[in-house]
Amino acid sequence: MTSSLSQELESRFIDLFSVAPQVVVRAPGRVNLIGEHTDYNDGFVFPCAIERSIWMAASPRSDGQVRAYALNFEQSSTFPLNAIEKTQNPDEAWSNYLRAIAAILQREGYTLTGVNVATYGTVPIGSGLSSSASMLVAGGLLLASAAGIDIDLKRLALLAQRAEIEFVGVNVGIMDQFISALGQRNHALFIDTRTLEYEAVPLPSEGVQIVIADTNKKRGLVDSEYNTRHSECEQAVATLKENLPSIIALRDVTIEEFERFAHTLPEVVRRRAKHVITENTRVLESIDALKSGKLSRFGELMNASHKSLKDDYEVSCVELDALVEASRSIDGVYGSRMTGAGFGGCTVSLVANSAVEDFKARVPALYKAATGLDTTIYVTKAEQGAERLR
């Protein structure tokens, strides 16, 4: 968010609450370059934070209430810190993320204070760019800061993950919250989701751009199908343990071991496991390719990732496939794939600078001809993770 938008948030806050905010925070959305559906399998991911964020401002209250206002919806929601419940009011559904992180922080022994909150987001909702994770991370940082708590960002990411699992009810991995909290400008993060060790890998400083294209298809199936895929992976591990007793997650299975024992798995479960195991290998290879400056190889791995997500994990859709096909038809596109949980949302492409304008001009028409839908295109750089601005 630009400084002018930050000033606008503060100005609206004063209009709403007749007091200036004492705390202002920001947490970005993310795009995953490669490594999809591996994080809840203890695997490897390679996301970067993007130049779109959730911004929140707050001032303290003395009555233990959280009085929140979402500027994107012009909707308000109030709840007590001592009796937090999930709201069923669709006009206040956005507040469930603030409620969730407040509840988890208190379960962990943090003493919070009542606050007035104004929030504004530039992360597209339902696009697969992790507006939910950025809302949880921003909310946690805001509530902690307002209460005078200096919370470690890695711990905040873990608590935000718990909030989405235990309160919101989606069985997510750690990637989205982790990159929103700990992203680094001009870098993607190679994250080992088991150990939470991570390495900031510089992205090319010139010559290429990260281009995100939104299918603008509402992702109606994502939560239930996400949980189904999680269960299928657990089933694969349980069966493979009969021959590989030391494994804990699919991350522990090599491609050679999988090929040896794949016949023991039901067909659908076998394909799910194949995606996760080969995707982990693709992540490792992609890091080496990027460090070696082999952008063509990185693009090939992105393309292979999409094929696996489409055929083996079955989380793509007609719209995502059409957008990937349109993107790859542009000269100068190294690779393109779906990103996020799937069933809609966005694609991510690695595009030569010289091809970006051609991409922006031609891909929307190709996509609309194939689907009848419009696409929204975002050219982005890797941004810094969550931060207190006041």
C-alpha positions in Angstrom: 0.0 0.0 0.0 1.3 3.4 -0.8 1.8 6.1 1.8 -1.2 7.9 0.4 -3.4 4.9 1.0 -2.0 4.6 4.5 -2.9 8.2 5.2 -6.4 7.5 3.8 -6.8 4.6 6.2 -5.8 6.8 9.2 -8.1 9.5 8.0 -11.1 7.1 7.8 -10.1 5.7 11.2 -10.5 9.2 12.7 -13.8 9.7 11.0 -15.1 6.4 12.4 -13.8 6.5 15.9 -13.0 10.2 16.6 -9.5 9.4 17.7 -6.2 8.8 15.9 -4.9 5.2 15.6 -2.1 4.3 17.9 -1.1 1.2 16.0 -0.9 0.6 12.2 0.3 -2.7 10.7 0.5 -4.4 7.3 0.6 -8.0 6.2 1.0 -9.0 2.5 -0.7 -11.6 0.4 1.4 -14.2 -1.4 2.0 -16.0 -4.6 3.6 -19.5 -4.6 6.0 -19.9 -7.4 6.1 -23.6 -7.1 5.4 -26.3 -4.4 1.6 -26.6 -4.3 -0.2 -28.8 -1.7 3.1 -29.9 -0.2 3.0 -27.8 2.9 0.5 -30.0 4.8 2.6 -33.0 3.8 5.7 -31.6 5.6 7.2 -30.7 2.2 8.9 -27.8 0.5 7.4 -24.6 -0.9 8.7 -21.5 -2.6 6.5 -18.5 -2.2 7.0 -14.8 -2.2 5.0 -12.0 -0.6 3.4 -9.7 -3.1 2.7 -6.0 -3.4 -0.9 -6.3 -2.1 -1.6 -6.3 1.6 -4.1 -6.2 4.5 -3.7 -2.9 6.4 -5.1 -2.4 9.9 -5.2 0.5 12.3 -6.2 0.4 16.0 -6.7 2.5 19.1 -7.4 1.0 22.6 -10.7 0.6 24.3 -11.3 0.1 28.0 -14.4 -2.1 27.8 -12.8 -5.4 26.5 -14.7 -5.1 23.2 -13.3 -5.3 19.7 -15.2 -2.9 17.5 -14.0 -3.5 13.9 -14.9 -1.8 10.6 -14.0 -3.2 7.2 -13.6 -0.3 4.7 -13.7 -2.7 1.7 -17.3 -3.6 2.6 -18.3 -0.6 4.7 -19.4 -3.1 7.3 -18.9 -3.2 11.1 -18.7 -6.0 13.6 -18.3 -5.9 17.4 -17.3 -8.8 19.7 -16.2 -9.2 23.4 -12.7 -10.6 24.0 -14.0 -12.7 26.9 -16.6 -14.6 24.9 -15.5 -14.9 21.3 -17.8 -16.7 18.9 -17.8 -17.3 15.2 -20.4 -15.0 13.6 -22.9 -16.5 11.2 -23.9 -13.1 9.8 -22.7 -13.1 6.2 -22.2 -9.3 6.3 -19.7 -9.9 9.1 -17.9 -13.0 7.8 -14.7 -11.0 7.3 -14.5 -10.5 11.1 -14.2 -14.2 11.7 -10.5 -13.9 10.9 -10.0 -11.2 13.5 -12.1 -13.2 16.0 -10.1 -16.3 15.2 -6.6 -14.9 15.9 -7.9 -13.1 19.0 -9.2 -16.3 20.4 -6.0 -18.2 19.7 -3.8 -15.5 21.2 -5.8 -15.7 24.4 -5.8 -19.5 24.5 -2.0 -19.2 24.4 -2.0 -16.9 27.4 -1.6 -13.5 25.8 -3.6 -10.8 27.6 -5.3 -8.6 25.0 -7.0 -5.3 25.3 -10.2 -4.0 23.7 -9.6 -2.0 20.5 -11.2 0.0 17.7 -10.1 -1.4 14.4 -10.3 -0.3 10.8 -9.1 -2.6 8.1 -8.5 -2.2 4.4 -7.3 -4.8 2.0 -5.8 -4.8 -1.5 -5.4 -8.6 -1.7 -8.2 -9.8 -4.0 -10.6 -12.0 -2.0 -11.1 -15.5 -3.2 -8.3 -15.3 -5.7 -5.9 -17.7 -4.0 -3.5 -15.0 -3.0 -4.0 -15.6 0.7 -6.2 -12.8 1.8 -7.3 -15.0 4.7 -3.7 -15.6 5.9 -2.8 -11.9 5.6 -5.9 -11.0 7.5 -4.9 -13.4 10.3 -1.3 -12.3 10.4 -2.2 -8.6 10.3 -4.9 -9.1 13.0 -2.5 -10.9 15.3 0.2 -8.3 14.9 -2.3 -5.5 15.5 -3.8 -7.1 18.6 -0.4 -8.0 20.1 0.9 -4.5 19.4 -2.1 -2.8 20.9 -1.6 -4.8 24.0 2.1 -4.0 24.2 3.2 -7.6 23.3 6.3 -8.0 21.2 5.4 -11.2 19.4 7.9 -13.2 17.3 6.8 -13.3 13.7 7.5 -17.0 13.3 5.3 -17.7 16.3 2.7 -15.4 15.0 2.6 -17.4 11.7 2.1 -20.6 13.7 -0.7 -19.1 15.7 -2.4 -17.7 12.6 -2.3 -21.3 11.1 -3.9 -22.6 14.2 -6.6 -19.9 14.0 -7.5 -21.0 10.5 -7.6 -24.7 11.4 -9.3 -24.5 14.8 -11.6 -21.5 14.5 -12.2 -21.0 10.8 -12.2 -24.7 10.1 -9.9 -25.1 7.1 -7.1 -27.7 7.6 -4.3 -25.5 6.1 -0.6 -25.9 6.0 1.9 -23.3 7.3 3.0 -21.7 4.0 0.5 -18.9 3.6 0.9 -17.5 7.1 4.6 -18.0 7.1 5.3 -16.0 4.0 2.9 -13.3 5.0 4.8 -12.9 8.3 8.4 -13.5 7.2 8.6 -12.6 3.5 11.6 -10.6 2.3 11.6 -7.9 -0.4 13.1 -9.0 -3.7 13.3 -12.6 -2.5 11.2 -15.7 -2.5 11.4 -18.0 0.5 12.4 -21.7 0.2 10.6 -23.1 3.2 11.0 -26.6 4.8 7.5 -26.8 6.3 8.5 -29.6 8.7 11.5 -27.8 10.4 10.4 -24.3 9.5 13.9 -23.6 8.4 13.9 -21.2 5.5 16.2 -19.6 3.0 15.7 -16.3 1.2 16.5 -16.8 -2.4 17.1 -13.7 -4.5 14.8 -13.3 -7.5 16.3 -12.0 -10.7 16.8 -8.2 -10.3 16.2 -7.5 -13.9 15.0 -9.2 -17.1 11.9 -11.0 -15.8 8.7 -10.2 -13.9 6.2 -12.2 -11.9 2.8 -11.9 -13.5 -0.3 -13.1 -11.7 -3.6 -13.6 -13.6 -6.9 -14.1 -11.9 -9.5 -16.4 -13.4 -12.2 -14.4 -11.6 -13.9 -17.7 -11.0 -15.4 -18.0 -7.5 -13.7 -20.9 -5.7 -16.8 -22.7 -4.3 -15.3 -26.1 -3.8 -12.0 -25.2 -2.3 -12.5 -25.8 1.4 -14.2 -29.2 1.2 -11.9 -30.4 -1.5 -8.8 -29.1 0.4 -9.8 -31.2 3.4 -10.5 -34.2 1.2 -7.0 -34.0 -0.4 -5.5 -33.7 3.1 -7.3 -37.0 4.1 -6.2 -38.7 0.9 -2.5 -37.9 1.7 -2.9 -39.2 5.2 -4.3 -42.4 3.7 -1.3 -42.7 1.4 1.1 -42.4 4.3 -0.8 -45.0 6.4 -0.7 -47.5 3.6 2.9 -46.8 2.6 4.1 -47.2 6.2 3.4 -50.9 5.9 6.4 -51.1 3.7 8.2 -47.9 4.7 7.7 -47.9 8.5 10.0 -44.9 9.2 8.0 -42.4 7.1 6.0 -39.7 8.9 4.6 -37.8 5.9 4.8 -38.0 2.1 7.8 -35.8 2.3 9.8 -38.8 3.5 9.0 -40.9 0.4 11.5 -40.8 -2.5 10.4 -41.2 -6.0 12.1 -44.6 -6.2 10.3 -45.8 -3.1 7.0 -44.5 -4.4 7.5 -46.3 -7.7 8.3 -49.5 -5.8 5.2 -49.5 -3.6 2.7 -47.4 -5.6 0.8 -50.6 -6.5 -0.3 -50.9 -2.9 -2.3 -47.7 -3.0 -5.9 -47.2 -4.4 -5.8 -45.4 -7.8 -6.9 -42.0 -6.6 -4.7 -42.0 -3.5 -1.8 -43.1 -5.7 -2.2 -40.1 -7.9 -2.5 -37.7 -5.0 0.7 -39.1 -3.5 2.5 -39.0 -6.8 1.8 -35.3 -7.1 3.1 -34.5 -3.7 6.3 -36.6 -4.0 7.2 -35.3 -7.4 6.3 -31.7 -6.5 8.8 -31.8 -3.6 11.5 -32.8 -6.1 10.4 -30.0 -8.5 10.8 -27.4 -5.7 14.4 -28.5 -5.0 15.3 -28.6 -8.6 13.7 -25.1 -9.2 15.8 -23.6 -6.4 19.0 -24.9 -8.0 17.8 -23.6 -11.4 17.1 -20.2 -10.1 20.5 -20.0 -8.3 22.2 -21.0 -11.5 20.3 -18.5 -13.6 18.5 -21.2 -15.6 15.2 -19.5 -16.0 14.1 -21.8 -18.9 14.5 -24.8 -16.6 12.6 -23.0 -13.8 9.8 -22.4 -16.3 9.8 -26.0 -17.4 9.4 -27.1 -13.7 6.5 -24.6 -13.3 4.8 -26.2 -16.4 5.3 -29.7 -15.0 3.9 -28.6 -11.7 0.7 -27.5 -13.4 0.3 -30.7 -15.3 0.7 -32.7 -12.0 -1.8 -30.5 -10.2 -4.3 -31.0 -13.1 -3.9 -34.7 -13.8 -2.8 -36.2 -10.5 -4.0 -33.9 -7.8 -7.1 -32.8 -9.8 -7.3 -29.3 -8.3 -7.2 -27.3 -11.5 -10.3 -26.4 -13.6 -11.3 -25.4 -17.1 -10.6 -21.7 -16.3 -7.2 -22.2 -14.8 -6.2 -24.5 -17.7 -7.3 -22.0 -20.3 -5.4 -19.2 -18.6 -2.3 -21.2 -18.4 -2.6 -22.2 -22.1 -3.1 -18.5 -23.0 -0.1 -17.4 -21.0 2.2 -20.0 -22.5 1.3 -19.0 -26.0 3.1 -15.6 -25.4 6.7 -15.6 -26.6 8.8 -14.7 -23.6 6.8 -16.6 -21.0 9.2 -19.1 -19.3 6.5 -21.0 -17.5 3.0 -20.7 -16.1 1.0 -22.7 -13.6 -2.0 -22.5 -11.3 -1.1 -21.2 -7.8 -3.0 -21.7 -4.5 -5.5 -24.3 -3.5 -7.1 -24.5 -6.9 -10.6 -24.8 -8.4 -10.3 -21.2 -9.5 -8.1 -18.4 -8.3 -4.9 -17.4 -10.0 -2.1 -18.4 -12.2 1.5 -17.3 -11.9 3.9 -16.8 -14.8 7.5 -16.0 -15.1 7.7 -13.5 -18.0 10.6 -11.7 -19.7 10.4 -8.0 -19.3 10.1 -7.6 -23.1 7.0 -9.8 -23.1 5.0 -8.3 -20.2 3.1 -5.7 -22.3 2.3 -8.4 -24.9 1.1 -10.6 -22.1 -1.2 -7.9 -20.7 -2.6 -7.1 -24.2 -3.2 -10.6 -25.5 -3.9 -13.0 -22.6 -7.2 -11.4 -21.6 -8.6 -11.7 -25.1 -7.5 -15.3 -25.4 -8.9 -16.2 -22.0 -12.2 -14.5 -22.7 -12.5 -16.3 -26.0 -12.0 -19.6 -24.2 -14.2 -19.1 -21.2 -16.3 -16.0 -21.6 -14.7 -14.5 -18.5 -12.5 -11.5 -17.9 -9.1 -11.9 -16.3 -7.4 -9.4 -13.9 -3.6 -9.2 -14.3 -1.2 -8.1 -11.6 2.5 -7.5 -12.3 4.2 -7.8 -8.9 7.5 -7.8 -7.1 8.4 -9.7 -4.0 7.5 -7.6 -1.0 8.5 -7.4 2.7 6.4 -9.5 5.1 4.4 -8.3 8.1 5.5 -5.1 9.8 4.4 -2.5 12.4 4.2 0.9 10.8 3.2 2.7 14.1 
